[in-house]
Amino acid sequence: MDNGRFQTSDMALAAFLYYHGANLVMVDRRNPRDCAFIFETSPEQRNLISQWRDGSAQVNVLGFMNSYRLMKARVFRNGDMEKRGNGKSTA
């Protein structure tokens, strides 16, 4: 985490953070073999990343998959991510 931003190339982690309400600032596609998801940092983010890495993370599967599909679409879309809501399901 640097300058109020967190960067990851792990699409599943990016989807998990987005699902939990993290603000995706942009997707950096300068490297043609890999991309970086850049988020604004938040007080809860460090705990979420820790849960993800130690395997204790919990999600609604439908909401997580919606977030994952959105991250995948952002990789192939031109332009940066606009500020939008998270991928949590309301159903």
Secondary structure, 3 states (H helix, E strand, C coil): CECCEEEECCHHHHHHHHHCCCCEEEEECCCCCCCEEEEECCCCHHHHHHHHHHCCCCCCHHHHHHHHHHHHHHHHCCCCCCCCCCCCCCC
